[in-house]
Amino acid sequence: MEQTSADTKIALLEAELAAERARVAELTAERDHLRASHERLRLELELLKRRIFVAKAERIDTAQLEMEFAAVLSELVPRLNREDQKTCSGINSLIYSHA
C-alpha cells in the first residue's frame, strides 16, 4: 500500500511538472512575441521621430524670409533708382542731341 501511495504521489508530481513545463513554454513564447512587438514599435517610433524632425528642419520660416527679402530689397532699391536715373539721362541725352 505504501508503494501505491508513493507511485501515486510520483505520478501527481510528474503531472504537475509537465503542466509547469507547458506553462513555462507558453510564457516563453508570449515573452518572445512581446519582445518582437516591442522592437517593432520602438523602430516605428524612431522612424516617426525622424520624420517629424526632418519635417521641422525642412519647414521654411516665412517671417525670417520676409525680413531677409526686405533687407535685400532695401539695398537694391537705391541701386535701381541710381541705374534708372543713369539710363534716363543717357536716353535723354540721345534724344536731345539728335534734335
Stockholm file with secondary structure:
# STOCKHOLM 1.0

chainA/1-99         MEQTSADTKIALLEAELAAERARVAELTAERDHLRASHERLRLELELLKRRIFVAKAERIDTAQLEMEFAAVLSELVPRLNREDQKTCSGINSLIYSHA
#=GR chainA/1-99 SS CHHHHHHHHHHHHHHHHHHHHHHHHHHHHHHHHHHHHHHHHHHHHHHHHHHHHHHHHHCCCHHHHHHHHHHHHHHHHHHHHHHHHHHHHHHHHHHHHCC
#=GC SS_cons        CHHHHHHHHHHHHHHHHHHHHHHHHHHHHHHHHHHHHHHHHHHHHHHHHHHHHHHHHHCCCHHHHHHHHHHHHHHHHHHHHHHHHHHHHHHHHHHHHCC
//
